[in-house]
Amino acid sequence: HLSGLPFLWEFSCNQLPLAELGSQLVIPLAVMVGELLRRQDQLCKVVAKKDREIEDYKMSGSRVSRRALETAPFSASSFTSNMNDSKMFDGHVRAGYLEYLSGTNASSFTSRS
């Protein structure tokens, strides 16, 4: 249901030639991954710039008013490493996939005669 109304979407799939599969699926996915990486890079640069700004404030004598707000300087390589090595990474991916395949989405993967 979507906004209280039944929402059904039936797919009729046909096998595509590999070239068409690449142009319709693989290339758009690769482009999106590239865009997400570009955005992540930009966000890392903004956070690093904010760290330099905070350091400048501290060198001018400013202090954080609440200790709970204080953070360590950001390291993009540590962040990436921690995310890749995170025990939650595999669990989140697996849980999301299994959740998608269960419940209301399960009917999407059954054949209709």
C-alpha positions as CSV (number, residue, x, y, z in Angstrom):
1,H,0.0,0.0,0.0
2,L,1.1,3.5,-0.8
3,S,-0.7,6.3,1.1
4,G,-3.4,3.9,2.0
5,L,-4.1,2.8,-1.6
6,P,-3.2,-0.6,-3.1
7,F,0.0,-0.3,-5.1
8,L,0.8,-3.1,-7.5
9,W,3.6,-3.1,-10.1
10,E,3.9,-6.2,-12.3
11,F,7.1,-6.8,-14.2
12,S,7.4,-8.7,-17.4
13,C,11.0,-9.6,-18.0
14,N,12.8,-10.7,-21.2
15,Q,16.4,-11.7,-21.5
16,L,18.4,-8.9,-23.1
17,P,21.5,-9.1,-25.1
18,L,24.6,-8.4,-23.0
19,A,25.3,-5.1,-24.7
20,E,21.8,-3.8,-23.9
21,L,22.1,-5.1,-20.3
22,G,25.3,-3.2,-20.0
23,S,23.9,0.1,-21.3
24,Q,20.6,-0.2,-19.4
25,L,21.8,-1.6,-16.1
26,V,25.5,-1.9,-15.5
27,I,26.6,1.5,-16.9
28,P,23.9,3.5,-15.0
29,L,24.8,1.6,-11.8
30,A,28.5,2.3,-12.3
31,V,27.8,6.0,-13.0
32,M,25.8,6.2,-9.8
33,V,28.5,4.6,-7.7
34,G,31.0,7.0,-9.2
35,E,28.7,9.9,-8.3
36,L,28.3,8.6,-4.7
37,L,32.1,8.3,-4.4
38,R,32.4,11.9,-5.7
39,R,29.9,13.1,-3.1
40,Q,31.7,11.2,-0.3
41,D,35.0,12.8,-1.4
42,Q,33.4,16.3,-1.3
43,L,31.9,15.6,2.2
44,C,35.3,14.4,3.5
45,K,36.8,17.7,2.2
46,V,34.1,19.8,3.9
47,V,34.7,17.9,7.2
48,A,38.4,18.3,6.9
49,K,37.9,22.0,6.3
50,K,35.7,22.2,9.4
51,D,38.4,20.5,11.4
52,R,40.9,23.2,10.3
53,E,38.3,25.9,11.2
54,I,37.8,24.4,14.7
55,E,41.6,24.2,15.2
56,D,41.9,27.8,14.3
57,Y,39.2,28.7,16.9
58,K,41.1,26.7,19.5
59,M,44.4,28.4,18.7
60,S,42.6,31.7,19.2
61,G,41.7,30.7,22.7
62,S,38.2,29.4,22.1
63,R,36.9,26.4,23.9
64,V,34.0,24.0,23.4
65,S,31.2,25.0,25.8
66,R,30.1,21.4,26.4
67,R,32.7,18.6,26.5
68,A,30.2,16.1,24.9
69,L,30.4,18.2,21.7
70,E,34.2,17.8,21.3
71,T,35.3,15.4,18.6
72,A,38.6,14.1,17.3
73,P,39.9,15.4,14.0
74,F,38.4,13.5,11.0
75,S,40.5,11.1,9.0
76,A,39.1,10.0,5.7
77,S,41.3,6.9,5.5
78,S,40.5,5.9,9.1
79,F,36.8,6.4,8.3
80,T,36.9,4.2,5.2
81,S,38.9,1.6,7.0
82,N,36.6,1.5,9.9
83,M,33.5,1.3,7.7
84,N,35.0,-1.5,5.6
85,D,36.2,-3.5,8.7
86,S,33.0,-2.8,10.7
87,K,31.4,-5.9,12.0
88,M,28.1,-4.2,11.3
89,F,28.8,-3.8,7.5
90,D,28.2,-7.4,6.6
91,G,25.3,-7.6,9.0
92,H,23.6,-4.5,7.6
93,V,24.0,-5.6,4.0
94,R,22.7,-9.1,4.8
95,A,19.9,-7.9,7.0
96,G,18.7,-5.4,4.4
97,Y,18.8,-8.0,1.7
98,L,16.9,-10.6,3.7
99,E,14.4,-8.0,4.8
100,Y,13.8,-7.1,1.2
101,L,13.3,-10.7,0.2
102,S,10.9,-11.4,3.1
103,G,7.4,-10.1,3.8
104,T,5.6,-8.1,1.1
105,N,8.6,-8.2,-1.3
106,A,8.7,-12.0,-1.3
107,S,5.8,-12.1,-3.8
108,S,7.9,-10.2,-6.3
109,F,10.2,-13.2,-6.6
110,T,7.6,-15.9,-7.2
111,S,6.7,-17.0,-10.7
112,R,3.2,-16.3,-12.0
113,S,1.5,-18.8,-14.2
